[in-house]
Amino acid sequence: MRKPPAEIGTMEEMRAQIDQIDAALITLLAERQAHVDCVPALKRAAGISAAAPSRAEAVLKNVTAKAEAAGFAPELARTMWREMIDFYVAREQEQLGTGGADR
């Protein structure tokens, strides 16, 4: 069980707790990636473009709002997700090309 940050008294303890949080984040991001890795087949079947700009913007808007509500820097969340979206779109375009609908 993690302590609230204000209750941590040493850098060693703070770093250990941050390392635990980082590990949990990586686990969740790997789970997200496993889902995203299945997207190209679904997009191909539905005729959706790899980029799907309207969906990307909806994801960014959602992440920004959730970050703000959680007390996480919304501009950082938006930047992080923009990087992930760009990375995965590029991977999908290798499989799907650049055609398809924006859905």
C-alpha positions in Angstrom: 0.0 0.0 0.0 1.4 3.4 -1.0 1.6 6.3 1.3 0.3 9.7 0.4 3.2 11.8 -1.0 3.1 14.2 1.9 3.7 11.4 4.4 6.9 10.3 2.8 10.0 11.5 4.7 13.0 10.4 2.7 14.1 10.5 -0.9 14.8 6.8 -0.9 11.2 6.1 0.1 9.8 8.6 -2.4 11.9 7.1 -5.2 10.8 3.6 -4.3 7.2 4.6 -4.4 7.6 6.5 -7.7 9.2 3.3 -9.1 6.2 1.3 -8.0 3.9 3.8 -9.7 6.0 3.6 -12.9 5.8 -0.2 -12.9 2.0 0.0 -12.6 1.8 2.6 -15.4 3.9 0.4 -17.7 1.6 -2.6 -17.0 -1.5 -0.5 -17.9 0.2 0.9 -21.0 1.2 -2.6 -22.1 -2.5 -3.6 -21.7 -3.6 -0.6 -23.7 -1.1 -1.5 -26.4 -2.4 -5.0 -26.6 -5.8 -3.6 -27.3 -4.4 -1.1 -29.9 -2.5 -3.9 -31.6 -5.9 -5.5 -32.5 -7.3 -2.3 -34.0 -5.9 -2.6 -37.6 -8.0 -5.7 -38.3 -11.1 -4.1 -37.0 -10.4 -0.9 -38.9 -9.8 -2.8 -42.1 -13.1 -4.7 -41.7 -15.0 -1.4 -41.1 -13.2 0.6 -43.7 -11.8 3.1 -41.1 -8.6 5.0 -41.8 -5.6 4.4 -39.7 -5.5 8.1 -38.7 -9.2 8.5 -38.0 -8.6 12.2 -37.1 -12.1 12.7 -35.5 -11.5 9.8 -33.2 -8.0 10.9 -32.3 -9.3 14.4 -31.4 -12.1 12.8 -29.3 -9.5 10.7 -27.4 -7.4 13.8 -26.8 -10.4 15.8 -25.6 -11.4 12.9 -23.2 -7.9 12.4 -21.8 -7.5 16.2 -21.3 -10.7 16.4 -19.3 -10.0 13.3 -17.3 -6.5 14.6 -16.5 -7.9 17.9 -15.4 -10.5 16.2 -13.2 -7.8 14.0 -11.6 -5.4 16.8 -10.9 -2.9 15.8 -13.6 -1.4 18.4 -15.8 -3.9 18.4 -18.8 -1.3 19.7 -21.3 1.1 16.9 -20.3 -1.6 14.3 -20.7 -2.6 15.7 -24.1 1.1 15.7 -25.2 1.7 12.1 -24.0 -1.5 10.8 -25.7 -0.7 12.8 -28.9 2.7 11.0 -29.0 1.0 7.6 -28.5 -1.6 8.2 -31.1 1.0 9.3 -33.7 3.1 6.3 -32.9 0.2 3.8 -33.3 -1.2 5.5 -36.3 2.1 5.2 -38.1 2.2 1.5 -37.2 -1.3 1.0 -38.4 -0.6 2.9 -41.7 2.1 0.3 -42.4 -0.6 -2.3 -42.4 -3.6 -0.3 -43.7 -2.1 2.4 -45.9 -3.7 5.9 -45.7 -7.1 5.2 -47.2 -10.4 4.7 -45.3 -13.1 6.7 -43.6 -12.7 9.1 -40.7 -14.7 7.3 -38.0 
